[in-house]
Amino acid sequence: MKSENFMNEQYCPIKNSYVMIQTPNTWHGVQGMLFEPVEPGEKSQIAVIVMHSDGDHLAPQAAVELAKRGYRALGAAVSERDNPLDEKLLDVKACSDYLRQLPGVRKVITLGHSGGATLMSAYQNAAENGVQAFQGSEKLIRCSDLGELPPADGVMLLDSNYGNGVMTLLSLDPAVRCEDSGKNLDPELDLFNPANGYDPKGSTYSAEFIRKYQQAQGARNNRLIEAALERLHALESGNGKYADDEPFLVPAGAQNAFNNKLFPQDIRLLSRTQKAWPLLHADGSITTQIIPCVRRAKNDKSFTGSYRLGAIKSTVRTYLNSSAVRTTADFGYNEDSLYGIDWLSSYSCTPGNMQGVSAPTLLMGMTGGYEFLAAEIIHENTPKITDKTIAFVEGATHTFGVARDCEAYPGQFGDTVKTIFDYVDQWLGQKGRFNE
């Protein structure tokens, strides 16, 4: 177990300004908030785009923290939350073009948090390799012709999820018996049935139930994909319900955090890394070790029967390019592995997208959240990147705060926001990476 130290106590006054960035795909453009130091310095030559794939990131904590440390950072909201992923890639391009025309900006870095990593990884792959990287026969649906996209100079993925396609897969309730209702359930596959091992304080499911549940989840996933592909063929043959697209409704599949199923309830699953990696501690030290997750059991209520909170309300095309990924017959996961997923079948999967990326990349996982293991999985799917860094933050939640309910004593995990962004600052500022 190795140990080293890092610290950064330097902060500067910042300012922010609202911007509207025009895009070719929507009439109203991308809304953004630019954060920057009042007195620009050497670090302000580096500008960071902070965006999520599905929501408003106008004033993300990451942008504020980066500006405090001297960088420019643009927090932006995708032009339309329900747009296909293709159009959101053009939103990133517009933000990149905007930052590159600011006086003094030499480098543009993308930052994807959670589902934002799906967007930023897809953007970087398409920018480095051309959109044809997402037009092969292996894809469920081919990406539109988006033209040339300028690649970012670096990529930061902070507590990425496993990709929006995978998060949808992990959120599907396999107990659903028919696709027109969220109320007709198979009790033998019901996660919240005490007979299957459910306990609101923390569940311990049997190996038999876990395997049966995961097999049924993978099978339902592939049935939904085939149903969507059938409708896509009808659309492309001129026999769809509309000329361009049509609604696609999935009961009990929304990937909201409270809908992720099985591993948040049984915290033995996806609970540690396979390999030893750097773990950042509150006192500034770094140990190299197998990384354990410190999270508590969550999600003690089923939303399967809720249309508003549990159902995916999408379209055929958007579902296929933003919420789907193929699984194989051996799909499943255990304490440290997620397997049986065809990462390259979709460009809504971060590990698959990152296989085509070569830019310098920082991956960070938060051990107080239940998506932390994605950092290792992504890291192991980056064959072209020679400059890649991975680290985990002890006791940080998915949203970077302190997992206080997981502390053995008050203050155990310190100021996790400071720990995270001091490390990001160190990575961005390392000599020779983005400064000549």
Secondary structure, 3 states (H helix, E strand, C coil): CCEEECCCCCCCCEEEEEEEECCCCCCCCEEEEEEEECCCCHHHHEEEEEECCCCCCCCCHHHHHHHHCCCEEEEEECCCCCCCHHHHHHHHHHHHHHHHCCCCCCEEEEEEEECHHHHHHHHHHHHHHCHHHHCCCCCCCCCCCCCCCCCCCEEEEEEECCCHHHHHHHHCCCCECCCCCCCCECHHHCCCCHHHCCCCCCCCCCHHHHHHHHHHHHHHHHHHHHHHHHHHHHHHCCCCCCCCCCEEEECCCCCCHHHCCCCCCCCCCCCEEEEEEEEECCCCEEEEEEEECCCCCCCCCCCCCCHHHHCEEEEHHHHHHHCCCCEEEEEEECCCCEEEECHHHCCCCHHHHHHHCCCCEEEEEECCCCCCCHHHHHHCCCCCCCCEEEEEECCECCCCCECHHHCCCCCCCCCHHHHHHHHHHHHHHCCCCCCC
